[in-house]
Amino acid sequence: MWIFFADAFLSIVDKGGDGSTLLVRARRPGDIEKVFPEASVSVGGGTDYGYRARLPRERVAAKVAEAIGAITYPNFKSEVRDPERHDAYMGVWREMLKYQQTR
């Protein structure tokens, strides 16, 4: 699952482990810690995601639910303050618009 926060992008998967934890991955340093300050983040690992942390499934679900509950903005794109992140998110938005228009 990809999750786009205004200040963090995370990829969350059930990869390895016993099912009680999830692997939270990020492309940018600090993104995992913005959402999960207690996380022990490893760097590198030879895959396309440079940052990763294994966290309890319940903690990940609770934090995502908390973020949803805290939404007060009428437009997500305007909440993304970092210009580079905004541009990256807009690239995804444009691609998904193209995908929508093919249906």
Long-range contacts (C-beta under 8 A, 24 or more apart in sequence): 3-64, 4-76, 4-89, 4-92, 5-34, 5-35, 5-67, 6-76, 6-79, 6-80, 6-81, 7-31, 7-34, 7-80, 7-81, 7-82, 7-85, 8-32, 8-34, 8-35, 9-85, 9-88, 9-89, 10-35, 11-49, 12-60, 14-57, 17-54, 19-57, 20-56, 20-57, 21-54, 21-55, 21-56, 21-57, 22-54, 22-55, 22-56, 22-57, 22-60, 23-52, 23-53, 23-54, 24-52, 24-53, 24-54, 24-55, 24-60, 25-49, 25-51, 25-52, 26-50, 26-51, 26-52, 27-51, 28-85, 35-63, 35-67, 36-60, 36-63
